Amino acid sequence: MASNALGTGGNLMQALKTRMQWHQTRQKVLAENVANADSPGFRPMDVKGPAIGQANVGLAQTSAGHMDLAGRRGGFDSARAQRFEVTPNGNAVNLEDEMGKVAQNQSDYQLAASLYSKGLGLMKIAIGKGR
């Protein structure tokens, strides 16, 4: 049973490590978007998130008054909102959006790094090397 627990912990640690590497790569891409904010015709890019251990876990609608679970999104969606900023050089970079993505990416990276560090500490305790 102990090896199963460590195996699960190892899978979690690998998932966190992959997530941190993804955030590092995304930070580079977002920085390139910001750096090219004045380049004529430049189109901002982003990195698709890793599909790590995504189980088919869903929410159950326990009351008709609850939100719809069919994947329909209501309300304002900032990702699909029409942009009103037009640049004369045809550049599609919106600095406010990019800086928001950079800040969110940094926060998500710090969370993954903190979880990774805590996981290492717990694994050390489990094998008798920690306090």
Secondary structure, DSSP 8 states (H G I E B T S, - for coil): -HHHHHHHHHHHHHHHHHHHHHHHHHHHHHHHHHHTTTSTT-----------S---------STTS---SS---S--TTTS------TT-----HHHHHHHHHHHHHHHHHHHHHHHHHHHHHHHHTT---
